[in-house]
């Protein structure tokens, strides 16, 4: 591999960090967005280039890193939020952190699922998508406990945040997950039936 340029060093560092609220792997467009943000807002602690690398430079750097065996590519299906069609996108991550990244993603996805089941989400004053069928709650707790084992700080370093996410998810499940119910307004008087798992 050629000598590490500033772009290579920055991309390698970004591939080892959470960006835009998500753990690695990251797409080329996410990395480019971070580099643009880095230059515009002069992030502290980074060797920032004078100008934002061009899109072609980012792709070329990623290709070089893949050829050098430092970065690996996975393809992930993306579902656009608007009316666009789903598409496959290359995601990049450091070769030595594939397993760790998978655990981080599993924890994030499971925490999001439990949070939605417990609290739903508010859309224009209406609570939506809240609850789970009773037969899905116990297996969900088993998944959370399994990930707590994989992320326990006494066994693994660098996954402390994920361990805390799983602790929070377990607490929500043990306090009771409501059964699914119709959408209701913010001021509606709603009686929840909770399914508790131990």
N, C-alpha and C positions, 0 to 999 in steps of 0.2 A: 504494500500500500504506500501511496505517496505520503510525504510529510503531512502531519495533521495541520490543516488550515484552521483559521478562526471559525469558519462555517462548520467544519467537521466537529470541532470541539464543542461548539454550541449545540449542534444537533444531537451529538452523543449525550450531552448533559440533559437536554430536554427529553430525550427518550428514556431517561432514568427518573423522570419527575412526573408528578401530576400536572396536567395542563388543562385549562378550560374546565376545571372541576372533574376531570376524569383521569384514572390511572393509565399508564401505557397498556397496550400499544396505541400509537398515534398515527393519524394519516398525514400525508405530505401537506395537505391544506391546513391542518391544525398547526403543524410545525411552522409553516410560513406565516400564519396568523400570529403565532407567538413571537417570531423574529421581528415582524412589523411592530408589534406592541412593545417589544424590548427596545427597539431603536427609538420609537416615538416617545416612550415614557422613561427611557434611561434606567432600566432595572438595575438595582444595586447588586454588587457581587458578581456581575457578569462582564466578560471581556466583549464589549459591544462593538459591532462594526460601525463604520461611519455611515453606511447606507444599507438599506434593506436588500438582502440577496434577491435576485430575480427568481421567479418560479423555476426556470430551467436549471439554475444553479443548485437549488434545493434538491430537485430530482436527480441531478448528476451526482451530487454529494451522497445522496441516499444509495444510488446504484454503486458507487465506489465503496461505501461502507458494507453493503451486502456482499460484494465481490471479495472484500477483505475478511469476511467471516465474522464481523463485529455486530452486524444487524441482521435480523431475519424478517421475512415478510409473511404475513397471514392475510387472507382475504376475508372480509366481514361484510355481511349483507346489511345494507343501510335502508331504512324505511323513512323517506322524507316526511316531514311534518305536514307539508302542503299536499296538493293533489298529484305530486310527481310519482313516477314509478319507482319501485325498489331497485337498487343497483348494488353491485359488488365493488368494494373499495379496498385498496391495498393499505394495510396497517403495518407499521414498523415498530420493532422493539429490540432491545439489546439481547443478544444471544444468551447470555448468562442469567437473564431475569425472566425467562418465559414462564416458568412454574410460579414464581412469585407474583408476576403480573396476573396470571390466571386466578390465583387465590384472591388478589385484590379486587378483581372484576367480579368474581363470585360473591364476595362480601358486599360490595356496593349494590349489586343487583338484588341480592336477598334482603338487604336492609331497606331498599326502596320498596320491594314487594310487601314486606311486613308493615312498613310505615303507611303504605296505601291501604292495606287491609285494616289497619287499626284506626287511621284518621281520615281516609279518603282524601279527596282534594276539593278545594273550593273553586267553583267556576261561576262567576257572576252571582255570588250569594247562595249558591246551591251546593250542598255536599254531595259529591259523586264518587262512584267506584269504591265504596267502602264495604268492608266485610269479606268473609270467606265462608264457604260451606264447612260445617263442623268436621267432616272427614278429612279436610285438607290442613287443619290446624296442627294436629299432632305430628304429621310428617314434616311440616314446616319447622317445628321446634327441633326435630331430629337433625335437620339440615343445619340449623343455626348452631346447635351444640357441636356438630362435626367440624364446622368452620372455626368455632371457638378453640377446639383442640389444635387445629392446624395453625392458628395465629397466636397461641398462648405465648406471652412474653418470656416465660421461663424456658420455652423450647425454641422459639424463633425470634430473631431480632429483625427490626425494620417493619413489623406488621402490627405495631401497637395501636395504631388508629383503627385498623380493621378489627382487632380484638374488641375495642371499645364499641364499635358499631354492632358487633354480634352480641355483646352484653346488653346493649340497649334494645336490640330486636328481641332477645330472650325475655327481657323484662316486660316489653309490650305484649308478647304472646302470653306470658304467665298471668298478666293482669286481665286478660280476656280480649278476644278478637270478636267483633260483632258478626252476626250472620248477615249475608247480603240483604240489602233492602232497597226499595225504590229511591230514586233521587228525591231530596227534600230541600226546601228553602232554609236559609240561615235562621229564620225566626220560628220555624215549625217546631212543635213540641214532639220530640221523637223518643220512643222508648226502645232501647237497644237490648237485644238478647245476645249475651256474651258466651263464647265458647272458650273455656279455659283448658290449657294443657300444662301438665306438670312434668 
